[in-house]
Amino acid sequence: YYKRDDLNNDETIFTQAGWLRTGDVGQWNKDGMMAMIDRIKNLIKLQGGEYIALEHLKSTYKSCNLVSNLCVHATPEAMQPIAIIVPHEVNLHTALSDDQDVATASLADLCTKTKVRALILKECNAAGKKSGFKNIEMLQAVVLTPDEWTPESGLVTAAQKI
């Protein structure tokens, strides 16, 4: 800060090495560029003592074509995170088209099926593995819901926050 030694020497603003504390979590890419992957407040320390970045996990797992929307959740007592997922109905029916038991089922019915949960968990974790996630960043389980998350339903705010 210009002519503000009190702020320039404040370790809650700058580190001793001169880095500005922004509250962001960065990751160095192979090309030497830094990518902001999360916010410090979104880090969760798991049972094993390692931290995971929930927003980073969410963005990767949301790329799975069976997922319409999701929330990644973890607690300090957990070994791995879980996800609450609204499945992508059209893509899910396509993926299950060979299975006559579920091919014509409603989304609400599909969300109750163990084999559907297993398929979505497998596909999400495949996306995580492709992105180089460590084992502690892989989903332990998924909870499926057919309910869209909208401000009208009361499940999210107007800013799409749960």
N, C-alpha and C positions, 0 to 999 in steps of 0.2 A: 504494500500500500504506500502511496506517495506520501513521504514525510510522516509516516505513522509507525515508528519503531515499536510502539506498544503492540500493534497488531502484527507486524512483521516478525516479532519474536514470540508470539503466542503459539504454543505447540498444539492448540486445538484448531488452528487455522493452517499453519505450515509445519512440516516435519523439520527435524534438525538438518536434514539433507536438502531442504529447500523446496520440497514438493508441497503443492497446494492440496489440502484435504477438501475434497468436493463431496464426499459421501458416495461416490461411485466406485464400483468394482471394475477394474480393467484387466484385460488379458492381452499379452503380447502375441501378435500373429507371426507366422513364419516370415513374412515380408518385412518385419520390424515395426509395423504399425500397431498402435494400441486400439483395441476395440472395447467399448464400454459394454459390459455384459449384465450388470445388475447394480443395485443400490445396496449399501452396507446394511441398511435396515431390513433388507429382504434375505439376508443370510441366516441360515438355521444351522445350529450346531447339533449334530446327531449324537446318538448314544455312544458311538465309537470315538467321539471327540473331533471329528472332521466336519467342516462347514460345507454346505451346499447352497447354491444360488438358485432360488426358486423361480425367478423370472427367466433365467437362462434355460432351465429345464422346461418351463411352460412353453417357451417359444419353439423349442425343438419338438416336444411331444405334440404340439398343436399342428405340426407339419404332417403328421400321420393322416393319411386320407380317410381313415375311419372316424376321425375326431372332428366334430363341429365346434365344440367349445370345451374348455377344461380349466380346472383349478388344481394346481399341485399343492399338496399339503404335507407338512412334516412337523413332528414335535421333537423335543430333545430326548424323549424316551424311545424314539423310533430308530430302527437300524437303517431304514430306507424310506423314501417318500411314497405317498399314495397319490392317486389322481381321481378327482370327481369329474366325470366325462359325460358330455352330451354327445352321443354318437351322430355321425353324419348318416342320415337314414338311407339315402340313395346308394352311397358307396357301401354301406353295410349290407344292404339287400343284394347288391352285385357280388360282394365277397361271399355271401351265403347262398347264392343262387343254386348251387348243386345240392344243398341240404333241404330236402322236402319238408322236414319237421319245422323249419323256421323261415323258409323262402317267402311265405306270404304273411308272416306274423306282423303285427303292429310294432311300432318302435317301443311302446310301453311293454309289450310282451317280450321283445328281444332283450330289453334291459334286465329282465329277470333271469335270463338263461345263463347257466354256468359256462357253456361252451362259447357264448358270445363274449362274456367277460374275459375268458381265456384268450380268445382271438385278438381282442383289442389290446389286452396287456402284452401279448406277444408282439404285435405290430408296433406298439409304442416303444417297447424296449428295443426292437430292431432299429427304430429311428434313433434311439439314444446310443446304441452301439455304433451305428454308422457315424454318429457325431463324435465318437470317442469318449463317451461318458464312462466314468469309473463305476464299479459295482454299486457303490453307495448312492449313485445318482440314478440308478435304474429303479423303475417303479416296483414296489413290492406287491401292490394290488391296485385294482381300479374299482370304483363305484360308478355304476351307470345310472343315468337319469334321463327320461325323455323330455323333461321340462326345460323349455327354452329360458335362458336367463335374460330377462328384459326388465326395464324399470316398471312396466305395467304389472308384471308378475310379483314385483317386490323383491326379487332375488338379487338385483344389482341396482346401483344408483344410476343417475343419468350419465355419469362419467364411466359407466361400465365397471364399477368397483363392487366386489362382492360384499 
